[in-house]
């Protein structure tokens, strides 16, 4: 188990029944980066990965 799995499991356990919008998630990610600027790059990578549907491929429409 990765160390981060504990945080993911806590999130699912505490808030797993809630429904949230992607706008809410984006706001929460921005607030996190504002408080923890050292995590800007990993959060940006996660947001980009989520925006691209769980792939690292650039959409070439």
C-alpha positions as CSV (number, residue, x, y, z in Angstrom):
1,X,0.0,0.0,0.0
2,X,1.2,3.4,-0.9
3,X,1.3,6.1,1.9
4,X,-1.2,8.2,-0.1
5,X,-3.7,5.3,0.0
6,X,-4.4,6.1,3.6
7,X,-5.6,9.6,2.7
8,X,-7.7,8.3,-0.2
9,X,-9.2,5.7,2.1
10,X,-10.0,8.4,4.7
11,X,-11.6,10.6,2.0
12,X,-13.8,7.7,0.8
13,X,-14.7,6.8,4.4
14,X,-15.6,10.3,5.5
15,X,-17.1,11.8,2.4
16,X,-17.7,8.8,0.0
17,X,-21.5,9.2,0.0
18,X,-21.4,12.9,-1.0
19,X,-21.9,14.1,-4.5
20,X,-19.8,17.1,-5.6
21,X,-19.4,19.1,-8.8
22,X,-16.2,19.4,-10.7
23,X,-16.4,23.1,-10.1
24,X,-16.3,22.4,-6.3
25,X,-13.4,20.1,-6.7
26,X,-11.5,22.7,-8.8
27,X,-12.1,25.3,-6.1
28,X,-10.9,22.9,-3.4
29,X,-7.7,22.1,-5.4
30,X,-7.0,25.8,-5.9
31,X,-7.5,26.5,-2.1
32,X,-5.1,23.6,-1.3
33,X,-2.5,25.0,-3.7
34,X,-3.0,28.5,-2.2
35,X,-2.2,27.0,1.3
36,X,0.5,24.6,0.1
37,X,2.3,26.1,-2.9
38,X,4.9,23.4,-2.9
39,X,2.2,21.0,-4.2
40,X,1.3,23.2,-7.2
41,X,3.0,20.9,-9.8
42,X,1.4,17.6,-8.5
43,X,-2.0,19.2,-8.2
44,X,-1.7,20.6,-11.7
45,X,-0.7,17.1,-13.0
46,X,-3.7,15.5,-11.2
47,X,-6.1,18.2,-12.5
48,X,-4.8,17.8,-16.1
49,X,-5.0,14.0,-15.8
50,X,-8.6,14.2,-14.6
51,X,-9.5,16.7,-17.3
52,X,-8.2,14.4,-20.0
53,X,-10.3,11.5,-18.7
54,X,-7.6,9.6,-16.8
55,X,-5.0,9.6,-19.5
56,X,-1.8,11.6,-20.1
57,X,-2.5,11.8,-23.8
58,X,-3.0,15.3,-25.2
59,X,-6.4,15.5,-27.1
60,X,-5.6,16.4,-30.7
61,X,-9.1,17.6,-31.8
